[in-house]
Amino acid sequence: MEGNFPKRPEEVTPEWLSERLAEAGMLTNARVTGIEHRAIGTGQVGDSIRFDLSYDTASAGPASVVGKFASKDATSRGTAQLLKLYLHEVGFFQDIARHLPVRVPNPLFADIAEDNIEFVLVMEDLAPARQGNQLASCDLEDARRGMRQAARLHGGSWGRTDLISAEFIQPDPKITAMTQALYPQSTATFVERYSEAIPPDLMAIVRRLGELSEALFQRKDEPLCLVHGDFRLDNMMFDIKDGTEPLAIVDWQTLRPGNGVEDIGYFLGAGTGTELRRSGEQELLQLYRDEMADLGVDLSDAVFDRGYKRGALHGLSTAVFSAANVVQTERGDANFLSMAMGALELIEDIGALSVLEER
């Protein structure tokens, strides 16, 4: 990780991209002669950019690629540095993605500076595709696709100590302690901001989780596989390449070792909304377990129950912490409120707080 790369979209030159495409085997005896770029996506921690390309030879390479850079917002950048979010994503594409059967954008180039802030990720453009929209939820078939890709991530990394033990995704005790220390104030900010939007009985769960922050963050669970950590519709691209492939998963900044079922609790709570979750929950959970079994992973009821409850809680804590520690936007507020409401209703339905209160 040398840090010798373009830090912002406007620093990307035709010469630099020509070299990257040639190294990736996507450009031969030609060069990029023109670049146009525009912002895409809904991320608040990183800036995603589509680069439209022209060449000195017609159709010599891809019509476009996607780049990802550190956010221009100082608050979001600070949060990303604290939690090593950019390092996680760059490391995933450098060292892990090629070992897993989960569908992700193919990387062309990934690097990060020593400060763990400035980075660049250039990857395959999945367009034309349909990006998931958490605020609109999805239909049952899209949720089934999510379950299958989750199983590929978890089953493909289950027991893979070479992947699970990657240094860059290991929890840092200092960061964990700092995040835990910040969580009560994040809870207070969240309660103040959304007190009129969340019913009192559900807001009581928000407060209670704040009181249980030590049990929430100081966990001793054995890591079983890789966990995406933000497995929700906004990070899913459906019907990619004109519908030739059903789904790809993006945004790997929260990658970590853990219990993969947490992604399922997160997705069905914070990620899809209560209406779909309540109507399709049992079918979707069984589909996930069947897919995992096909990959050779027999999930015990204890592992499944603990992971599902933990995932529901993680959805809520992510909404609470993120709302207080990234730049506030109208779309962001709607997103965090949607995440929180879905997670809260799942927490209430399955008694998820018990996984912390029984410790």
C-alpha positions as a Markdown table, in Angstrom:
| # | Residue | x | y | z |
|---|---|---|---|---|
| 1 | Met | 0.0 | 0.0 | 0.0 |
| 2 | Glu | 2.1 | 2.9 | -1.3 |
| 3 | Gly | -0.5 | 5.7 | -1.5 |
| 4 | Asn | 0.8 | 6.8 | -5.0 |
| 5 | Phe | -2.6 | 7.0 | -6.7 |
| 6 | Pro | -5.3 | 9.6 | -7.6 |
| 7 | Lys | -7.1 | 10.7 | -4.4 |
| 8 | Arg | -10.1 | 12.4 | -6.1 |
| 9 | Pro | -12.0 | 11.7 | -9.3 |
| 10 | Glu | -10.6 | 14.7 | -11.1 |
| 11 | Glu | -7.1 | 13.4 | -10.5 |
| 12 | Val | -7.8 | 10.3 | -12.6 |
| 13 | Thr | -6.1 | 10.7 | -16.0 |
| 14 | Pro | -6.5 | 8.8 | -19.3 |
| 15 | Glu | -2.9 | 7.7 | -18.9 |
| 16 | Trp | -3.4 | 6.3 | -15.5 |
| 17 | Leu | -6.6 | 4.4 | -16.4 |
| 18 | Ser | -5.0 | 3.1 | -19.6 |
| 19 | Glu | -2.3 | 1.5 | -17.4 |
| 20 | Arg | -4.8 | 0.0 | -15.0 |
| 21 | Leu | -7.0 | -1.5 | -17.8 |
| 22 | Ala | -3.9 | -2.9 | -19.5 |
| 23 | Glu | -2.7 | -4.5 | -16.2 |
| 24 | Ala | -6.2 | -6.1 | -15.8 |
| 25 | Gly | -6.0 | -7.5 | -19.3 |
| 26 | Met | -8.9 | -5.3 | -20.4 |
| 27 | Leu | -7.0 | -3.1 | -22.9 |
| 28 | Thr | -4.5 | -4.2 | -25.6 |
| 29 | Asn | -2.8 | -2.0 | -28.2 |
| 30 | Ala | -5.1 | 0.9 | -27.4 |
| 31 | Arg | -5.4 | 3.7 | -24.8 |
| 32 | Val | -8.0 | 5.8 | -23.1 |
| 33 | Thr | -8.2 | 9.2 | -24.6 |
| 34 | Gly | -11.2 | 10.8 | -22.8 |
| 35 | Ile | -12.9 | 10.6 | -19.3 |
| 36 | Glu | -16.1 | 11.9 | -18.1 |
| 37 | His | -17.2 | 11.3 | -14.5 |
| 38 | Arg | -20.3 | 11.7 | -12.4 |
| 39 | Ala | -21.4 | 10.7 | -8.9 |
| 40 | Ile | -23.5 | 7.6 | -8.4 |
| 41 | Gly | -25.0 | 5.6 | -5.5 |
| 42 | Thr | -26.3 | 6.6 | -2.0 |
| 43 | Gly | -23.2 | 6.0 | 0.2 |
| 44 | Gln | -22.4 | 8.5 | 2.9 |
| 45 | Val | -19.0 | 7.2 | 4.0 |
| 46 | Gly | -17.4 | 7.0 | 0.5 |
| 47 | Asp | -17.8 | 8.7 | -2.8 |
| 48 | Ser | -18.7 | 6.5 | -5.7 |
| 49 | Ile | -18.1 | 7.7 | -9.3 |
| 50 | Arg | -18.8 | 6.4 | -12.7 |
| 51 | Phe | -16.1 | 7.1 | -15.3 |
| 52 | Asp | -17.3 | 7.0 | -18.9 |
| 53 | Leu | -14.4 | 6.2 | -21.2 |
| 54 | Ser | -13.5 | 6.9 | -24.8 |
| 55 | Tyr | -10.5 | 5.3 | -26.7 |
| 56 | Asp | -8.3 | 5.9 | -29.6 |
| 57 | Thr | -9.8 | 2.7 | -31.1 |
| 58 | Ala | -13.5 | 2.2 | -31.1 |
| 59 | Ser | -14.8 | -0.2 | -28.4 |
| 60 | Ala | -11.3 | -1.1 | -27.3 |
| 61 | Gly | -12.2 | -1.5 | -23.7 |
| 62 | Pro | -15.1 | -1.2 | -21.3 |
| 63 | Ala | -17.5 | 1.8 | -21.9 |
| 64 | Ser | -17.2 | 2.7 | -18.2 |
| 65 | Val | -15.7 | 1.7 | -14.8 |
| 66 | Val | -16.6 | 2.7 | -11.3 |
| 67 | Gly | -14.3 | 4.4 | -8.8 |
| 68 | Lys | -14.6 | 4.8 | -5.1 |
| 69 | Phe | -12.8 | 7.4 | -3.0 |
| 70 | Ala | -12.8 | 8.7 | 0.6 |
| 71 | Ser | -15.7 | 11.0 | 1.4 |
| 72 | Lys | -15.2 | 14.7 | 1.0 |
| 73 | Asp | -17.1 | 15.2 | 4.3 |
| 74 | Ala | -14.7 | 15.5 | 7.3 |
| 75 | Thr | -17.1 | 13.8 | 9.7 |
| 76 | Ser | -17.6 | 10.8 | 7.5 |
| 77 | Arg | -13.9 | 10.5 | 6.8 |
| 78 | Gly | -13.1 | 10.7 | 10.5 |
| 79 | Thr | -15.6 | 7.9 | 11.2 |
| 80 | Ala | -14.2 | 5.8 | 8.4 |
| 81 | Gln | -10.6 | 6.2 | 9.7 |
| 82 | Leu | -11.7 | 5.4 | 13.3 |
| 83 | Leu | -13.4 | 2.2 | 12.2 |
| 84 | Lys | -10.9 | 1.3 | 9.4 |
| 85 | Leu | -13.8 | 1.1 | 6.9 |
| 86 | Tyr | -11.7 | 2.1 | 3.9 |
| 87 | Leu | -8.9 | -0.4 | 4.9 |
| 88 | His | -11.5 | -3.2 | 5.1 |
| 89 | Glu | -12.8 | -2.6 | 1.6 |
| 90 | Val | -9.4 | -2.2 | -0.1 |
| 91 | Gly | -8.1 | -5.3 | 1.7 |
| 92 | Phe | -11.2 | -7.3 | 0.7 |
| 93 | Phe | -10.6 | -6.6 | -3.0 |
| 94 | Gln | -6.9 | -7.0 | -2.8 |
| 95 | Asp | -6.7 | -10.3 | -0.8 |
| 96 | Ile | -10.1 | -11.9 | -0.2 |
| 97 | Ala | -12.7 | -11.5 | -3.0 |
| 98 | Arg | -11.1 | -13.8 | -5.4 |
| 99 | His | -11.3 | -16.7 | -2.9 |
| 100 | Leu | -15.1 | -16.5 | -2.5 |
| 101 | Pro | -18.1 | -17.6 | -4.7 |
| 102 | Val | -20.1 | -14.5 | -3.8 |
| 103 | Arg | -20.6 | -12.2 | -6.8 |
| 104 | Val | -18.9 | -8.8 | -6.4 |
| 105 | Pro | -17.7 | -6.2 | -8.9 |
| 106 | Asn | -14.4 | -7.4 | -10.3 |
| 107 | Pro | -11.6 | -5.0 | -9.1 |
| 108 | Leu | -9.1 | -3.4 | -11.5 |
| 109 | Phe | -7.1 | -1.5 | -8.9 |
| 110 | Ala | -7.2 | -1.0 | -5.1 |
| 111 | Asp | -4.8 | 0.9 | -2.8 |
| 112 | Ile | -4.9 | 2.9 | 0.3 |
| 113 | Ala | -2.5 | 5.4 | 2.0 |
| 114 | Glu | -0.8 | 4.7 | 5.3 |
| 115 | Asp | -3.2 | 7.1 | 7.1 |
| 116 | Asn | -6.1 | 4.6 | 6.2 |
| 117 | Ile | -8.1 | 7.6 | 4.8 |
| 118 | Glu | -7.1 | 8.4 | 1.2 |
| 119 | Phe | -7.8 | 5.4 | -1.1 |
| 120 | Val | -8.9 | 4.5 | -4.5 |
| 121 | Leu | -10.9 | 1.5 | -5.7 |
| 122 | Val | -11.5 | 1.0 | -9.4 |
| 123 | Met | -13.8 | -1.8 | -10.4 |
| 124 | Glu | -16.1 | -3.3 | -13.0 |
| 125 | Asp | -19.2 | -1.3 | -13.8 |
| 126 | Leu | -22.2 | -3.5 | -13.2 |
| 127 | Ala | -24.5 | -1.3 | -15.3 |
| 128 | Pro | -27.1 | -1.6 | -16.5 |
| 129 | Ala | -28.4 | -2.9 | -13.2 |
| 130 | Arg | -31.1 | -2.2 | -10.6 |
| 131 | Gln | -29.8 | -0.9 | -7.3 |
| 132 | Gly | -31.8 | -2.0 | -4.3 |
| 133 | Asn | -33.6 | 0.7 | -2.4 |
| 134 | Gln | -34.0 | 0.1 | 1.3 |
| 135 | Leu | -36.7 | 2.8 | 1.6 |
| 136 | Ala | -38.8 | 1.0 | -1.0 |
| 137 | Ser | -38.1 | -2.6 | 0.3 |
| 138 | Cys | -38.2 | -5.3 | -2.3 |
| 139 | Asp | -40.2 | -8.3 | -3.4 |
| 140 | Leu | -39.8 | -11.9 | -2.1 |
| 141 | Glu | -37.8 | -13.0 | -5.1 |
| 142 | Asp | -35.1 | -10.3 | -4.6 |
| 143 | Ala | -35.0 | -11.3 | -0.9 |
| 144 | Arg | -34.4 | -14.9 | -2.0 |
| 145 | Arg | -31.5 | -13.7 | -4.2 |
| 146 | Gly | -30.1 | -12.0 | -1.1 |
| 147 | Met | -30.2 | -15.2 | 0.9 |
| 148 | Arg | -28.4 | -17.1 | -1.8 |
| 149 | Gln | -25.6 | -14.6 | -2.0 |
| 150 | Ala | -25.3 | -14.4 | 1.8 |
| 151 | Ala | -24.9 | -18.2 | 1.9 |
| 152 | Arg | -22.1 | -18.0 | -0.7 |
| 153 | Leu | -20.2 | -15.5 | 1.4 |
| 154 | His | -20.7 | -17.3 | 4.7 |
| 155 | Gly | -20.5 | -20.9 | 3.4 |
| 156 | Gly | -17.5 | -20.0 | 1.1 |
| 157 | Ser | -15.6 | -18.6 | 4.1 |
| 158 | Trp | -16.8 | -21.0 | 6.8 |
| 159 | Gly | -13.9 | -22.3 | 8.8 |
| 160 | Arg | -11.4 | -20.7 | 6.4 |
| 161 | Thr | -8.9 | -19.5 | 8.9 |
| 162 | Asp | -6.7 | -18.1 | 6.2 |
| 163 | Leu | -9.5 | -15.6 | 5.4 |
| 164 | Ile | -11.1 | -15.2 | 8.8 |
| 165 | Ser | -7.8 | -14.3 | 10.4 |
| 166 | Ala | -6.7 | -11.7 | 7.9 |
| 167 | Glu | -5.0 | -9.0 | 10.0 |
| 168 | Phe | -6.8 | -6.0 | 8.5 |
| 169 | Ile | -10.3 | -7.1 | 9.6 |
| 170 | Gln | -9.4 | -8.2 | 13.1 |
| 171 | Pro | -11.2 | -6.2 | 15.9 |
| 172 | Asp | -8.9 | -3.6 | 17.5 |
| 173 | Pro | -9.5 | -3.5 | 21.2 |
| 174 | Lys | -8.8 | 0.2 | 21.3 |
| 175 | Ile | -11.3 | 1.0 | 18.6 |
| 176 | Thr | -13.9 | -1.3 | 20.2 |
| 177 | Ala | -13.4 | 0.5 | 23.5 |
| 178 | Met | -13.7 | 3.9 | 21.8 |
| 179 | Thr | -16.8 | 2.9 | 19.9 |
| 180 | Gln | -18.4 | 1.6 | 23.1 |
| 181 | Ala | -17.5 | 4.9 | 24.8 |
| 182 | Leu | -19.1 | 6.9 | 22.0 |
| 183 | Tyr | -22.3 | 4.8 | 21.8 |
| 184 | Pro | -24.2 | 6.3 | 24.8 |
| 185 | Gln | -23.9 | 9.8 | 23.3 |
| 186 | Ser | -24.8 | 8.4 | 19.9 |
| 187 | Thr | -27.9 | 6.9 | 21.5 |
| 188 | Ala | -28.8 | 10.3 | 23.1 |
| 189 | Thr | -28.4 | 12.0 | 19.7 |
| 190 | Phe | -30.5 | 9.4 | 18.0 |
| 191 | Val | -33.3 | 9.6 | 20.6 |
| 192 | Glu | -33.4 | 13.4 | 20.4 |
| 193 | Arg | -33.4 | 13.4 | 16.6 |
| 194 | Tyr | -36.1 | 10.7 | 16.0 |
| 195 | Ser | -38.2 | 11.0 | 19.2 |
| 196 | Glu | -41.3 | 12.0 | 17.2 |
| 197 | Ala | -40.9 | 9.3 | 14.6 |
| 198 | Ile | -40.4 | 6.2 | 16.7 |
| 199 | Pro | -43.1 | 5.0 | 19.1 |
| 200 | Pro | -42.2 | 5.2 | 22.8 |
| 201 | Asp | -42.2 | 1.5 | 23.4 |
| 202 | Leu | -39.7 | 1.0 | 20.6 |
| 203 | Met | -37.6 | 3.9 | 21.6 |
| 204 | Ala | -37.3 | 2.2 | 25.0 |
| 205 | Ile | -35.5 | -0.6 | 23.2 |
| 206 | Val | -33.1 | 2.0 | 21.8 |
| 207 | Arg | -32.4 | 3.3 | 25.3 |
| 208 | Arg | -32.0 | -0.2 | 26.7 |
| 209 | Leu | -29.5 | -1.2 | 24.0 |
| 210 | Gly | -27.5 | 1.9 | 25.0 |
| 211 | Glu | -27.4 | 0.7 | 28.6 |
| 212 | Leu | -26.2 | -2.7 | 27.4 |
| 213 | Ser | -23.4 | -1.3 | 25.2 |
| 214 | Glu | -20.7 | -3.2 | 27.1 |
| 215 | Ala | -22.3 | -6.5 | 26.3 |
| 216 | Leu | -23.0 | -5.3 | 22.8 |
| 217 | Phe | -19.4 | -4.4 | 22.0 |
| 218 | Gln | -17.3 | -6.6 | 24.3 |
| 219 | Arg | -18.1 | -9.9 | 22.7 |
| 220 | Lys | -16.3 | -13.2 | 23.0 |
| 221 | Asp | -18.0 | -15.2 | 20.3 |
| 222 | Glu | -15.8 | -17.5 | 18.2 |
| 223 | Pro | -15.5 | -16.2 | 14.6 |
| 224 | Leu | -17.0 | -18.8 | 12.2 |
| 225 | Cys | -16.8 | -17.1 | 8.8 |
| 226 | Leu | -16.7 | -13.7 | 7.1 |
| 227 | Val | -19.6 | -11.3 | 7.8 |
| 228 | His | -20.5 | -8.4 | 5.4 |
| 229 | Gly | -21.7 | -6.2 | 8.2 |
| 230 | Asp | -24.0 | -4.0 | 6.2 |
| 231 | Phe | -26.1 | -6.5 | 4.3 |
| 232 | Arg | -29.0 | -4.5 | 3.1 |
| 233 | Leu | -30.8 | -3.5 | -0.2 |
| 234 | Asp | -28.8 | -0.3 | -0.9 |
| 235 | Asn | -25.7 | -2.5 | -1.1 |
| 236 | Met | -27.2 | -4.9 | -3.6 |
| 237 | Met | -27.2 | -4.6 | -7.4 |
| 238 | Phe | -29.9 | -6.7 | -9.1 |
| 239 | Asp | -30.2 | -7.9 | -12.7 |
| 240 | Ile | -26.7 | -6.9 | -13.5 |
| 241 | Lys | -25.4 | -6.9 | -17.0 |
| 242 | Asp | -28.8 | -6.5 | -18.6 |
| 243 | Gly | -30.2 | -9.2 | -16.4 |
| 244 | Thr | -27.7 | -11.9 | -17.3 |
| 245 | Glu | -26.8 | -12.3 | -13.6 |
| 246 | Pro | -29.3 | -12.0 | -10.7 |
| 247 | Leu | -27.3 | -10.1 | -8.0 |
| 248 | Ala | -24.0 | -8.7 | -6.9 |
| 249 | Ile | -23.1 | -7.4 | -3.4 |
| 250 | Val | -21.2 | -4.1 | -3.0 |
| 251 | Asp | -19.8 | -1.9 | -0.2 |
| 252 | Trp | -17.4 | -4.1 | 1.8 |
| 253 | Gln | -16.3 | -1.5 | 4.3 |
| 254 | Thr | -17.8 | -3.3 | 7.3 |
| 255 | Leu | -16.3 | -6.8 | 6.5 |
| 256 | Arg | -15.3 | -8.7 | 9.7 |
| 257 | Pro | -15.0 | -12.2 | 11.2 |
| 258 | Gly | -18.1 | -13.5 | 13.0 |
| 259 | Asn | -21.3 | -15.5 | 12.8 |
| 260 | Gly | -22.7 | -15.2 | 9.3 |
| 261 | Val | -26.3 | -15.5 | 10.5 |
| 262 | Glu | -25.8 | -11.9 | 11.8 |
| 263 | Asp | -26.0 | -10.7 | 8.2 |
| 264 | Ile | -29.4 | -12.5 | 7.9 |
| 265 | Gly | -30.8 | -10.8 | 11.1 |
| 266 | Tyr | -29.5 | -7.5 | 9.9 |
| 267 | Phe | -31.0 | -7.9 | 6.4 |
| 268 | Leu | -34.4 | -9.0 | 7.4 |
| 269 | Gly | -34.6 | -6.4 | 10.2 |
| 270 | Ala | -32.8 | -3.3 | 9.2 |
| 271 | Gly | -32.4 | -4.2 | 5.5 |
| 272 | Thr | -35.9 | -5.0 | 4.1 |
| 273 | Gly | -38.6 | -3.7 | 6.2 |
| 274 | Thr | -41.1 | -5.4 | 8.5 |
| 275 | Glu | -43.9 | -6.1 | 6.0 |
| 276 | Leu | -41.7 | -8.3 | 3.8 |
| 277 | Arg | -39.9 | -9.8 | 6.8 |
| 278 | Arg | -43.0 | -10.9 | 8.6 |
| 279 | Ser | -44.6 | -12.4 | 5.4 |
| 280 | Gly | -41.6 | -14.2 | 4.1 |
| 281 | Glu | -39.4 | -14.7 | 7.2 |
| 282 | Gln | -39.8 | -18.5 | 7.6 |
| 283 | Glu | -39.3 | -19.3 | 3.9 |
| 284 | Leu | -36.3 | -17.1 | 3.7 |
| 285 | Leu | -34.6 | -18.4 | 6.8 |
| 286 | Gln | -35.2 | -22.0 | 5.6 |
| 287 | Leu | -33.8 | -21.1 | 2.2 |
| 288 | Tyr | -30.6 | -19.7 | 3.8 |
| 289 | Arg | -30.2 | -22.8 | 5.9 |
| 290 | Asp | -30.7 | -25.1 | 2.9 |
| 291 | Glu | -28.2 | -23.1 | 0.9 |
| 292 | Met | -25.7 | -23.4 | 3.7 |
| 293 | Ala | -26.3 | -27.1 | 4.0 |
| 294 | Asp | -25.6 | -27.5 | 0.2 |
| 295 | Leu | -22.2 | -25.8 | 0.9 |
| 296 | Gly | -21.5 | -28.3 | 3.7 |
| 297 | Val | -22.4 | -26.1 | 6.6 |
| 298 | Asp | -24.9 | -27.6 | 9.1 |
| 299 | Leu | -26.0 | -24.7 | 11.3 |
| 300 | Ser | -27.0 | -25.7 | 14.8 |
| 301 | Asp | -30.1 | -24.1 | 16.3 |
| 302 | Ala | -28.0 | -22.4 | 18.9 |
| 303 | Val | -25.6 | -20.8 | 16.4 |
| 304 | Phe | -28.5 | -19.7 | 14.3 |
| 305 | Asp | -30.6 | -18.3 | 17.1 |
| 306 | Arg | -27.7 | -16.3 | 18.6 |
| 307 | Gly | -26.6 | -15.0 | 15.2 |
| 308 | Tyr | -30.1 | -14.0 | 14.2 |
| 309 | Lys | -30.7 | -12.0 | 17.4 |
| 310 | Arg | -27.2 | -10.5 | 17.2 |
| 311 | Gly | -27.9 | -9.4 | 13.6 |
| 312 | Ala | -31.2 | -7.7 | 14.6 |
| 313 | Leu | -29.3 | -5.8 | 17.3 |
| 314 | His | -26.5 | -4.9 | 14.9 |
| 315 | Gly | -29.0 | -3.4 | 12.6 |
| 316 | Leu | -30.2 | -1.1 | 15.3 |
| 317 | Ser | -26.8 | -0.2 | 16.6 |
| 318 | Thr | -25.6 | 0.6 | 13.1 |
| 319 | Ala | -28.5 | 3.0 | 12.5 |
| 320 | Val | -27.9 | 4.7 | 15.9 |
| 321 | Phe | -24.1 | 5.1 | 15.6 |
| 322 | Ser | -24.1 | 6.1 | 12.0 |
| 323 | Ala | -26.9 | 8.7 | 12.4 |
| 324 | Ala | -24.7 | 10.4 | 15.0 |
| 325 | Asn | -21.3 | 10.1 | 13.3 |
| 326 | Val | -21.7 | 10.7 | 9.6 |
| 327 | Val | -22.8 | 13.8 | 7.7 |
| 328 | Gln | -26.6 | 14.4 | 8.2 |
| 329 | Thr | -28.6 | 14.4 | 5.0 |
| 330 | Glu | -32.3 | 14.1 | 4.2 |
| 331 | Arg | -31.8 | 10.7 | 2.5 |
| 332 | Gly | -29.6 | 9.6 | 5.4 |
| 333 | Asp | -32.1 | 10.4 | 8.0 |
| 334 | Ala | -34.8 | 8.5 | 6.1 |
| 335 | Asn | -32.4 | 5.6 | 5.7 |
| 336 | Phe | -31.4 | 5.4 | 9.4 |
| 337 | Leu | -35.0 | 5.7 | 10.5 |
| 338 | Ser | -36.0 | 2.9 | 8.1 |
| 339 | Met | -33.2 | 0.7 | 9.4 |
| 340 | Ala | -34.0 | 1.4 | 13.0 |
| 341 | Met | -37.7 | 0.8 | 12.7 |
| 342 | Gly | -37.2 | -2.6 | 10.9 |
| 343 | Ala | -34.6 | -3.7 | 13.4 |
| 344 | Leu | -36.7 | -2.6 | 16.4 |
| 345 | Glu | -39.7 | -4.5 | 15.3 |
| 346 | Leu | -37.6 | -7.7 | 14.7 |
| 347 | Ile | -35.9 | -7.2 | 18.1 |
| 348 | Glu | -39.3 | -7.0 | 19.7 |
| 349 | Asp | -40.7 | -10.0 | 17.8 |
| 350 | Ile | -37.9 | -12.4 | 18.6 |
| 351 | Gly | -36.8 | -11.0 | 22.0 |
| 352 | Ala | -33.3 | -10.2 | 20.7 |
| 353 | Leu | -32.2 | -8.3 | 23.7 |
| 354 | Ser | -32.1 | -11.5 | 25.6 |
| 355 | Val | -28.8 | -12.5 | 23.9 |
| 356 | Leu | -27.2 | -9.6 | 25.8 |
| 357 | Glu | -29.2 | -9.6 | 29.1 |
| 358 | Glu | -28.5 | -13.3 | 29.7 |
| 359 | Arg | -24.7 | -12.9 | 29.7 |
